[in-house]
Amino acid sequence: MKRARLPLLAVLPVTVIALVVATPFVVGDHPLQWSSGSFMPHLVLDGKEHSGPAGSTSGDGKTSAAPSPTTEVAKVDKEWKKGMPQWGAQLYWEDNPKHSLAYIEKQARLHANYLVGLHANSVSVSFPFFTGKLASTAVSRGDKTPTPDRLARVLEIFHEAGLRTTIRPLMDEHSLKAEKGWRGSIKPADRSAWFASYEKFVTPYLKAAQSEKAATFVIGTELNSLEGDPHWETVVDDAEKVFSGEVAYDANWDNYVEGPITMPVNHLGIDAYFPVKVDDDASVQDLVDGWDKWLDKKATGTLPKITVAEAGIGAMNGAYHAPGDFYTKRAVNPEVQANWYTAVCKVVQERKMSGVYWWSIYFDDDPNTKPDDKVASRLDFAGRPQSEKAIKNCFTSDYAGPGTTTAS
């Protein structure tokens, strides 16, 4: 290739500029940085990412939209009041410290508008915290745990849309997999130390929930092995001194049906993944009957004190047998997911439950795009038209809610 000729005086400054600009790219300290697989750079100042590339793909196979702080927030059809059903979704947020506040605000508005479009009146924000091994006596924040300040800003945006908000810390299970464990099987070597560590972790989030007037704080989720421990009395008492809203606990479906959930809280949710042994072409009523058989093991009749804190299923063949299977990717079958949603909504209404939150939407995703089924979890519902239609039909039903009575 023929080299262009430049006067000597021009060569020197061009060379210097090239070195100044190019060298940081090589060592990774330039304000414009490229991620693997991206054709557009990220602007990074002081180690913080100030904008994401338009159309970038998240780790869950959905497309993330570029920040747009001017996006308007839509309003819910009717704001939730006590006694009304909670119609919502679980928004799972693994934060990235490099994401700017503008990016977070943009994503919150995106999700608020999507939920309003589904006719939701509620949203639950789940986010991870971390532990070590099954016997670990401490928990902590990690890089993926949003700070209380960032959480508060997201809550503020959701409240602009009129959404009822729930805060739900969820123990990440990655470090437990080596021992074939999960959050419900932890066995702290020193329970007093574990609960002291846990209370220290949740207190700043309780304060954020209080400052932004969240409706519910879920003090624990699927912690089967710790249910009934007397240390919860202190944790909940102290939480209620900081947070004036509802303090809840979300039980796993198996523990819920097997015996009493002894927790000193004023509301109980169920992460409800009841397996129903029916074929893929089963009717909605068959699915309703399957749910009722499970619920009747605990109590027959209405359940006004119970919220379905998580309900979800893979949009795939064979999912009715294991609704909570997050990892298997069999042939996509949208009708399986849509019929499950319709059935669960019917159960909620017939048994006068407090509401349902669908699992799940990921914070960094664009919910308006179709999931990439080569990458995404089959449990993703955003971008699946049949599932979205089922949700809209549920959320616009004439179910008035459990009312304000406290009868069980």
N, C-alpha and C positions, 0 to 999 in steps of 0.2 A: 504494500500500500504506500503510495507516494506521500511523503511527509510535507505538511504545509510549512512554508517559510515565514518566519516572523523576525522582525528586527530584534537584536540582542536585548535591548532595553525592555521589550515587551515580554521576552521569554522568561526573565527572572521573576517578575511579579506574578505571571500566570502560574509558574512552577510552584511558587510559595503558596499561592491561594489553593492550588490543587492539593498540596500536602496538608494544609490546614483543614480542608474540607474532607479529603479522602481518608486521612489517618484515623479520625474518630469513627468513621464507618467501620474500618477494619477492627478497631479495638472495642467497638460497641458503645462509644460514649458520645455519639452524635445525636442532636435533638431529633433528627429524622432516622428512624430505625425500621428495618424490615423484619417481619416474622416469616417463619418457614411457610411456604405456600401462598404468601400474599404478594400481590403485584403492586400494592400501594403502601407507602410508609406510614408509620405511626409517629406523631409528634410527641416527643418525650422531653419534658423540662424538669430538672431537679429529680430525675428518676421516676416521674409520674407521667402516665400516658394522658394526653390531653384530647385525643380524638381517635376513634377506631376507624378502620378502613370501611368504606361503604360496601355492603354486601359480603362482609367477612363471615366465615362459618364458625359456629361455636363447636365445642367438643361433643355436643349432643345432636349434631346433624341438622341444626336449624340455622337460618340466616340471621345475623345480627345487623340491625340497621345502624346507619351513621347517626351521631348525635345531632339533635335539632332542638335546642333549648326553647324555641318559640312555639313548639307544638302545644295546641290548646288541649285542655282536659275536659272531656265530656262529663255529663252529670248522670247519676243513676236515675232510673225511672221513679223510684220512691225510696227514700232513705230508711234504713232499718230502724225499727223501734222494738222495744221489749215485747215479746209475745209473737213477733213476726218470724217467719222462717229465715234462717241464714242460708242464702244461696251464693256459693262462692267457689273459689279454687285455691289450692295450695300453690303458692309461688315460691319455688326453691331458689335461693340466692347464694351461690358461691362467689364471693367478692374477689375482685382482682385489685390489689392496692395501686396498680398502675392506671386503673380507670379513673378518670377525672370525675369531679362532682357533676359537671355538665353532662357527662355520659350517663351517670346514674340517674340524674333527673330525667333525661330523655327516655331512658328505658322504663322508668316508673310511669311516665305519662303514656308511653306506648301500651303498657300492660293495663293501666287504668282504663284507657279507651277501649281496649279489647274486651275487658270484663264488662264494661258498661254495654258494649255491643251484644254481649251474651245475655244481658238483662240481669246480671249479678247485682247483689247489694252488699257483698262481703268479700274479703280477701284475707288469707292467712299467709304471713311471711315466715317461711321456715328457712333456717340457716344453720350451717354446721359449727359445732365446737369439737374439740379433740381430746383424746385420751391416749394412753400408752397401751399396755397389755390388759388382759382381763382383770388382773389383780392390782392394776394401777390405783394409787390413792389420790390422784390429782387429775383435773381437767384444765383445759386452757383454750384461749383463742388461738387461731392460726391465721395464715395469710388469707385464707378463704372465708374467714369470719368477718362480716361487716362490722365496722366500728359503731358504737351507739349513736354517734353524731350522723353517720351516713344512713343508718336505719331510721333515725328521726326524720331526716329529710324525705325519705321514701314514704313514710307514714303521712307526712304533711301533704304530699302530692295526692296520695290515695284519699285523704280526707277532703281535698279540694273537689274530688269526684263524688263525694258523698258516700264512699265505701266504708262499711264497718271493718275494723282491722283487728286481727289477732297476731300476736307475736309468738313464735314457736322455735326455740333452740332445739336442734336435733343432733344427737351424738353421731359423729362420723364413724363409720365402722371399718375404715381402711386398715387401721393398725391392728384390728382384732381378727382379721381374716387369717393371719398366720396361725392362730390358735383355733381356727374354724369356729370363731365366736361371732356374736352380734351384740348390739347394744342391750338386748334383753337378757344377756347371760353374763354380764360383768360381775366380778366377785372381788370388790376392793379388799385388800389385805387389812386396811384400817378404815372402817366406815366413817368414823368421826372425822378423820382427815379428808376423806373423799367429800363428805357433805360440806365441810368448811370450805374446801376448794370450789365446790360447785356453787355455793351461795356467793362466794366472792366473784365468780364469773358472771352470774346472772344479775347481780344487783345493778350494775350500770345500765343494763338493758331494761330492767324494770323501771329505772328512772327515766329512760328515754320513752318508754311506753306511757308513763304517767305524764310526761311533759307534752306529748302529742295526743293525749286522751284516747289511747287505744282501748278497745272494749274488753279484750281478753288477753291474758298472758298465760301460756301453757307452761307450767312449771316443770313438767317432765313428759317425755314421750317414749312409750314402748320400753320402759325400764323394768321389765318383769321381775327381775331378781331383787330389785330394791323396793318393790311395792310393799306397803305395810310397815316399813322401817320407821321406828319412832323419831328418827332424825328429821323426817319430813315435817313434823309439827313445828319445829323451830324454823325451818326454811320457809314454810308457808306463812307462819306468823310474821316473820320479818318481811316477807314479800308484801304482805297486806299493809304493813306500815309505810311502805314506799309507794305501792300501786293501789289505787282506789277502785280499779275495775275488777272484772271477774278473774279469779285465779282458777285455772283448770288443769286437768291431767288427761292425756290421751293414751288409752290402753290399747295394747295389741289385741286383735280379735280373738286369739286363742285363750288368753288369760281372761278376757271379758266373759266368755261363755262357760269357762271351767269353774269359776268361783267368784266370790265377792272381791271387788277392787277396793282395798282399804287404803284410801288416800284422803288426807284432811283438806280437800278442796271443795269448792261450791259448784263445780260442774265437771262432767265427765264426757270425754269424746272417745270414739272408737276408730282406730285405723282398721277398716273393715274389708278384709280380703277373704271372705268366706268362699271356700271352694264348693262348686255345685257340679255334681257328676251328671252332666247332660251333654248331648251332642251339639255341634256348632249351629244346627238349624232349630234348636229349642225355641219355644215361644217365650215371649216376655213373661207370661204367667208362670211358666215352668221355672223361670229364674226367680220370680217373686216367691214362689213356694219354697225354693231352695234356701233363700235368705230367711224366710220365716221359720224354717226348721232349725236353723242355727240360733236365731234370736229367741225362739221358744225354749231353748235349753236354759236360758237365764230367766226370762220372764215373758209371759204371754200378755197380750193386750197392748195398750199404748205405752210409749216411752218418751214422754215430753221432756225428761231431764237429759236425754241423750242426743248428742250431735254426732253425725258421721263425719269425723274429722278428716278422714281419707277414704275415698272410694275411687277405684280405678281398675283398669284391666287392659291387657294387651289387645290391640286391634289385629288379632291373628287367630288362626285355627287352633283349637285345643285350649284356649285361654280360660274357659269356664272351670276347668279342673284345677287351675293354679292362678287365680287372678293377680296375685302379688309377685309373679315371676317377672323381675325387672330385666333379666339378662337374655332369655331365650328369644331367638328371632325366627319363628316359623312363618309360613306363608301369610301375607297380609290379608286380613278379612275385616274390613271396616264395620260390617253389619254386626259382628260379634260384640264389638265395643259399644256401638250405638244402642243395641238391644239391652245390654247390661246397664247402661246409664238410665235408660227408660225404666227398667225394672227397679233399680235402686231408688229412683225418684218416687216410684209408686209405693215402695215400702216405707219411705220417709213420710209420705203423706198418710197412708193408711194407718201407720202406727203413731202418728202425730209427734214425730221426732222434731228436734230443734232445727234441723237443716242438714246440708251436705256440702262438703268441699271436695272437688275433684282433684285427683293427683294425676299430673301436675303440669305446671308451666315453669320453664327455666328462665331465670331473670335475664340472661344474656341473649336469649332467643328473640326472634321476631315472631310473635304468635300468629301473624297474618300470612305466614308462608307455610307451605306444605312440608311435613317432615321428610327428611331424606332417610328412607327406610333402610338404606345400606348402613347407616350410622346410628340413627335415632333409636331411642327406646320405643318398643311397640306400645308402651303405656301413654306416650304423648298423644294428646287429643287435639291440641291447637293445630288448625290447618287441615283437619279431617272433617269434611262437610257433614257427613251423616252424624258424627258424634256431636258436632256443634249444634246441629238442628235438634238433637235429643236434649241437649243442655238448655237451649232456648225454650223448648216446649216445657221443660221442667220449671224453669225460672219464671215463665209467664203463666203458669197454671193458676188456678183459683184457690190453691191451698193458702189459708190465712195464717198458718203456723200453730204451734202448740198452745198459744194463749199465755196468760201470765199466771195461771194456776201452778202450784208446785206439787200436785198429786203425781205419784209415780205409777 
